[in-house]
Amino acid sequence: MKMNVIQDGAFYNVIFPYHPLLVSIVKNVSGRIYVPEKKYWKIPAEKLGFLERMVQDYYNQTGVAIDLQIVSNESINENDSIDTTTEIPDIDISDIDLYVESGSTVYSHQLDFLRYAKAKHGKSFMLCDDCGLGKTLEIMNLALYRKKVDVIKHCLIICCVNSAKFSWQDDIAKHTNGQYEGYILGSRRKRSGEIKYEGSAAKLEDLESMHMYGDMESPELPFFIIMNIEAIQYKSGKKYPIVERLCAMIQSGDIGIVALDEIHRNASAKSTQGKCLLKLKKKSGNAAQWIPMTGTPIVNKPTDCFIPLSLVNACTYESFYVFQKAFCIFGGYGDHDILGYKNIPILKSLLQGNMIRRLKEDVLDLPDKIHFIEYVENTQYQAKLYEQVKNGLLDHKGRILTASNPLSELLRLRQVNGAPEIIDETLVVDNTYLKYNSKIKRVLELIEEIVDRGEKVVIFSNWVETLKTLYRFVASKWKTACFTGTMDDESKAKHKRVFINNPEYKVMIGTVGALGTNHTLTVANNIIFIDEPWNQATKQQCEDRIHRIGSTVPANIYTIITKNTVDEYVHNLVFTKEGMSKYIVDDKLDIRKHPELLDILLGGVSI
């Protein structure tokens, strides 16, 4: 059976040879009109999605397909991509002081960004460079330039992925070589010197006092201030005090740039935080430069475009409702389900004129490896369990120091961060599990971003138990290959073969011991470490599975680290310069000769 659906102004003509089933389907569409002289039906254009859903439901129930041929001038379901930015203004940027980590360089595409941004003269725009092109460095250098020239007092960074706040803090210190710092709102110093991150009330306190750590005796807020998107929805009574305070700071000139990292995540127009963003923009007007950031092509998700377009004054639609009507096909019960998209070329034109975008494959001077540290914070449940395990280890400190392998005694702490159900047998791995494990939740978010880019990813853990838990969630959504020491050789070879040869298999998970050496996996250009090996050489070997002869694109290396835990302390000692000369022998931490290391690893005591 076949239906031809042809647009005719505000209607679609539905034409088909008479069949009682097809007639009954069309009669379910509200607003339909029968044209007897031409023997076809007309349905309102906005009911196209409802008709599509009716046809799909019939197929699901009976297995009988109806061939729906749609001819539309609304560009139904076109998969149009966002063009890269090729025209960069020929502007002198010699007056821009370039900040970059010692030993590194500012790449040509980053210099082009500064030319583009300088030509904007403080006007808002979207930054949509591909993942791994250094958007943090670009924003940081622009903000410091405007600090010098326009004397703006603060750059506000709003992270739509909570854990990104730590990466911003690290990158600002790293690329300015310590000259500037990024302050995470709500930070509080404990007596031990450790930093704890409080909730929205503490963030508001910082914004109102304009001092760090909730203490008027502490320094004033630095130039870069950082917050997570969830805090913006903080409510007191009927008011949103953080929105009101930020609005006042923007209007008074205290905040000159608002950068929104990963704007496509956790900031939908229907969410409270999305609505609060729009309210903040509307109330503060154009007093600040807004720069929504995303490396994900968002043109295939029109609903993601409304907020960033609104923030840069590029949205020509008066409300999200009108925006959806222009770009979404609705159907299903009550016409509430989005079944597809339309008019994508029109949306593309709105985006193109208000954004800068470059792709990795078009940037020739990229490094071979791009490393990302993805910080997470333990959930409340994990934090409590971590303290219990840590206190138990402190009670047996002497035994640990005399053990043949002291580092192995810290295994339980690391498992709390990645697979707490190993420690707490009462924790069930079910559909509520992710609210108890922040690390696995972040890994799943990264996988989704990578697969959405059409790329493959290899995921490493030191422990099979962690991968077993991850597999339950990954395999339910993506075709996944496995490679661990517990598998027989034939199964491992089969999984490796299918990952390499079958384009539908986007994910491979494996243990460091089994998959970390002697394998070529250059079909992938992404690696995620759920937990780091104990030494650099082992991690380097794992990275080289995707970075070897045959690699054609830069390798993205993501490492998940839980803040203020043994994860972070080991990373600082083994993978930075802090512990290199004093504490590491034969590429391993030497706790026996340096018993003070145990205090560092257990409690974060300063080196």
Salt bridges, closest charged atoms under 4 A:
ASP8 OD2 - LYS42 NZ 3.06
GLU74 OE2 - LYS342 NZ 3.15
ASP80 OD1 - LYS348 NZ 3.35
ASP83 OD1 - LYS348 NZ 3.31
ASP95 OD1 - LYS118 NZ 2.91
ASP97 OD2 - LYS148 NZ 3.36
ASP112 OD1 - ARG115 NH1 2.81
ASP129 OD1 - ARG358 NE 2.75
GLU138 OE2 - ARG358 NH2 3.17
ASP150 OD2 - ARG146 NE 2.85
ASP171 OD1 - LYS174 NZ 3.38
GLU205 OE1 - ARG188 NH2 3.17
ASP206 OD1 - ARG188 NH1 3.09
ASP254 OD1 - LYS153 NZ 3.66
GLU262 OE1 - HIS264 NE2 3.52
ASP335 OD2 - LYS47 NZ 2.36
ASP337 OD2 - ARG53 NH1 3.10
GLU374 OE1 - ARG442 NH2 2.97
GLU377 OE1 - LYS165 NZ 3.09
GLU387 OE2 - LYS390 NZ 3.44
GLU409 OE1 - ARG399 NH1 3.09
GLU445 OE2 - ARG265 NH2 3.74
GLU445 OE1 - ARG442 NH1 2.95
GLU448 OE2 - LYS477 NZ 3.38
GLU449 OE2 - ARG265 NH1 3.40
GLU449 OE2 - ARG442 NH1 3.92
GLU455 OE1 - ARG453 NE 3.15
ASP489 OD1 - LYS492 NZ 3.61
GLU504 OE1 - LYS479 NZ 2.53
GLU532 OE2 - LYS539 NZ 2.63
GLU532 OE1 - HIS571 ND1 3.01
GLU543 OE1 - LYS369 NZ 2.88
GLU543 OE2 - HIS371 NE2 3.16
ASP544 OD1 - LYS369 NZ 3.22
ASP567 OD1 - ARG414 NE 3.93
ASP567 OD2 - LYS439 NZ 2.55
GLU568 OE2 - LYS563 NZ 2.83
GLU596 OE2 - HIS594 ND1 3.40
ASP599 OD1 - LYS397 NZ 2.85
